[in-house]
Amino acid sequence: MCGIVAYIGNQEAYPILIKGLQRLEYRGYDSAGVALLNGKINLYKCKGKVDELEKFIQKNNKNTEGKLGMGHTRWATHGLPNDVNAHPHFSESNSLVIIHNGIIENYNTLRRGLEKRGYKFKSETDTEVLINLIEDIEKNEKVELSEAVRIALNEVIGAYAIVIISKKDPDLLIGAKKGSPLVIGVGKDEYFLASDATPIVEYTKDVVYLEDEEIAIVHKGKDLKIINIKNQEKTPYIHQLEMELEQLEKGGYDHFMLKEIYEQPRSIKDSMRGRISLDRSIVALGGIKNYEQKFVNAKRITIVACGTSWHAGLVGEYLFEELARIPVEVEYASEFRYRKPVIYKDDIVIAISQSGETADTLAAIELAKEKGATIVGICNVVGSSIARATDAGSYTHAGPEIGVASTKAFTAQVTVLMLMALSIGYKRGEISELKYNQLIYELGKIPEKVKKVLELNDKIKYISDIFKDARNFLYLGRGYNFPVALEGALKLKEISYIHAEGYPAAEMKHGPIALIDEEMPVVVIATKGASYEKIVSNIQEVKARKGVIIALVTEGDQNVKEMADYVIEIPEADEVMMPLLSVIPLQLLSYHIAVMRGCNVDQPRNLAKSVTVE
């Protein structure tokens, strides 16, 4: 959530900031602003998109000169989305300016204290409180700005990623983080600060990831200095970005979401690359190698995640319980962190997150670590907070996902979970060598089968046109396809704003069947598997109540074809791998319906790609 970008160096800052904010739009936001230092601080901000900010600056011929500056896209927490609450925010004297991602939980207490000392506030934000607290300390304690920031952050409760500019020092940027990401790009006599690497990769591959409670003191022409809030100096460690600029472009597709749906044959393959040998029938995940025995001996696995990652975790539950015979609980990270869960030292906790920055999942990790559990991460972003907080883990290698609605992240996460379950199940002796070899062989064929599913795009687009004006959808699945039903419903809700619910098909009789009539489209995932006969019965129950059936079936299935109103045939696959295929048509269905309804597919309203606040 929220996007931060800042620059200090020898180039004009404004073009870098605007381009950086555009690269960060996928994070979700409702207002935007920039601040530039050139003798004085020029600050421009407004409600709306980055394009509107840029037009406002051009139309009013605003001064955009300056080789030091920062920009922000805000996702409203404290205060309505409007021009006043948009970032950046001045201190009362207008000598300091700040941008902030996160939530200062004790801002009301801090604000009351500042008001007693005569401070007045223009906005409703917690951010304006923080910058005035810093200025108050700087003035009254007579300390340098970096020391004032350090002292202030010791008084703050909550999460933050901040960047601060001072009118008094035209060669200084200060950044700090706790619970929200902040990365520093290191160039030749220049530095870039951002919420993630997307605004940086065009200029440098050398980055430093700030750790929690660290403060970066960035002087033009000097080495980067990092201290923590206890005033201990840290040595910056420079990482190399693996991301390429081309991955951040649409590549001829109308939307990032469509591009990312079509990237799945490659992203699934990349998630397996170097971890699976089809010739020798071997699965090996280097990231968890040192913890394999803990997996083998585990009495329980808990998976914590949010949103689409939680649905991938549900598939993981089926995989680990069937292939490795280890009990699995799948928890919403936001609930797990608050409900005093029972965690033992021999537990394995798997944390799943596309961005690796999800606030609730990070908090769940910290809780599990305190209890002594082994923490394994599955995330997409190299160097992310979850990757650094876990004991071990595996990157999904799906490449940047810009569309807010996750698509290739889901299939990459399921692929990695499948590799883990296969490997551990074989080592525990729960699956035979014949079954192990067969599943590895089948998994190797999945990318080509996904390509075949994508060839159904025109048919799915035709079905989408028929149902684009529906007000409700019901998604039904059983077994491995139940989490896919949840994911299909979530995709439709996220980007088309149509109410949709996913259910285990057998649960339909326990309530949802009351909703079914001739205006209710029901998407049923009815591929061949252990529950096939049961789900056919569920289809008959829907038809008896005049529901309209859109069925996903295994190629050649005539039985369901005769009952369903619309049929989408997908290639045959082992039941454990079916989610990698059955989810694709549901992604395309939601995409086309959203486009036909005129919705902003890549940046749906009220949503952010990376939820870095509660």
Helices and strands as residue ranges (DSSP letters): E 3-8, H 13-23, G 25-27, E 31-37, E 41-47, H 50-59, E 68-74, E 89-90, E 96-104, H 107-116, H 126-141, H 145-155, E 158-166, E 169-178, E 183-186, E 191-194, E 206-209, E 214-219, E 225-228, E 233-234, E 239-240, G 245-248, H 256-262, H 264-272, E 276-277, E 282-283, G 286-291, H 292-297, E 301-305, H 307-319, I 320-324, E 328-332, H 333-336, E 348-353, H 359-370, E 374-379, H 385-389, E 392-395, H 408-427, H 433-454, H 457-467, E 472-477, H 481-496, E 499-504, G 505-510, G 512-515, E 521-525, H 532-544, E 548-554, H 558-563, E 566-570, G 575-577, H 579-596
